[in-house]
């Protein structure tokens, strides 16, 4: 059956002539490295993305990876010279301009294979850099992971479900979502569930801390103490921002999306959403939502007031001060996150020639009409010639 499917893909590629490849490294369930190979091509006026298979990897250097890609294409009877595009992540072994896979593949197999850094990988790097650059954000995701690990035991998970049924009798209980190191645009799900089920999480931690003893009770008390107002406002901010990047991530994975449309979507996120967040008054809405959640959990909306001497000492030591007002949270969390988002989007997506992409997109849209008209003209010429004969 697999051979039959590959034969059909090969036949379509033969008729289409030109194609692109999308390659990424992944691990199987046993932890062994493998390479996934996908081809993208235009057939019957429709874009196709077809999975060719996995290649088991024994080495991770550029030469070996390039050879693995070529061997996969050869096995499927696909001529690598007809490849006009290649897409990988941004790892130096794949994207390096001097000795990366994209350079070797172009020099030795497909001279016309232009390299495009995967847009979804770029978006992931944007979010990772944003989180790492803002200390409060980094602390948020560290705590999210700690709560998930603590609540994942069978006993505590059952207790968590009981609390949900009691607090939300009309809603289906949900599991906490594990954070992903490789799919950062999908962290929205973890933030969303945490925010929705925070009352049940809070009650679970309280019960374990008060009614048990030993390490489990100590861990629960520590997590309970960490779920303060700073955590809540950070969670509210990232829930809304990651929701927007999640929408973009989903659209970027569409098999029929072209490069110009992808560039337009990134520009929309930058100009029409994040820029407006920066210039608008949405902070008041987010602040109000965070204070409502805190009041529901009976968590005081209070701030750490520092004396002038301690503030000066922290500044001299290069330590980041704890936000102590609504304005401070805006300046130390909301604005830095938005500014970093905007800067990273500019940096990682600025190499696209948008004018060229727009022209290319227009040509793609008009190409079927052009080809159809050309075929019609050829048919009419043939009919006229037949009549003459």
C-alpha positions, 0 to 999 in steps of 0.5 A: 500500500505504501509503495502504491501511494509513493508511486502516485506521488512520484507520477504527479511529481513527474507531471509537475516537474518542479517541487520543493522539499520540507525536512525536519528532524524528530525523535521516534517514541524510543528517542532515536533521531529520524528525518521526516521528508515532505514534498510540495508541488503544484498538480492539477492547479492545486498545491499538494504537500505529501509525506515521503517517509522517515529516514533513520539518522546515525549521524547529525552532520550536514554531509550525512543529512544532505545524503539522507535527503538525496537517498530518500528522493532517489528511493522514490524515483524523484529527480533532485535537480527539479527541486526549486525550494528547500525549507528547514529550521534555523539550526546552523547544521541545516541553514548554514550558508557555508557548510549547512545542508541547504548549501550542500544540497544546492551545490551538489544536487539542486542548483535552483533550490532556494532556502526558506527558513520555516516560518513556524520555526521562526515564530517559535524562536520569537516567543522563546526569545520574548520569554527569556528576555523578560524575567517575570515571563520566564518565572511564569512558565517555570511555575506552570511546568512545576504545577503540571509536574506536581499535579500529574500524579494519579492521586492528585489528578483525581483530586483535581478532577473532583474539585473541578466537578464541584466548582464547575458542575456544568463543564467538562473537567480538563487536564492540565497541558504539558508545556512543549519545548519544540512547539512554543506557539502551542503554549496557549493551551497550557495558559488557557487551561491553567487560567480557566481551572485556577480555582480548582488548582488552588483548592487542590494545593490548599487541601494537600498543604493543610491535610497532608504531611511530608514532601508532598505537603511542603511542595504544595505549600511552596506552589501555593505561595508562588501562585500570587498576583504577579503570577496571575497578571503574567498568566492573563497577559500571556494567555491573550498574546499566545492566543494570537500567535497560536492563530498565526501558527495554525494558519502557517501550517496550511498546506495551501498557504503561499509565501506572500500570504504568510508574510502578510499574516506576520505583518498583520500580527505585527501592525494590526494587533501587537502595535495596537496593543502597545498604543491602545488601552487594553492594559486596563482590561487585562488588569481588571481581569487579573484582579477579578481572578485574584479576588475570586481566589482571595489572593490579595492584590498587594505590592512589595513596597521597597524603601528608598535604600533597598531600591537603591541597593537593588539597582546597584546590584543590577537586580530587577525590582519587584513591581509595586503598582499597576503602573510598574506591572505595565512597565516591567511586564506588559510593555517589555513583552510587547516591545520584545515581540515587535522587535523579534518579529522585525528581526526574524521576518525582515529578510522577505522582499514583500514587493517580489512576494506580492508579484509572485502571489499575483502570478500564482493567482493568474497562472491558471487563467493564463494556462487555460487561455493558452490551452484554449487558443491552442485548441482553437488553432488545432480546430482551424487547422483541421477544418483547412485540411 
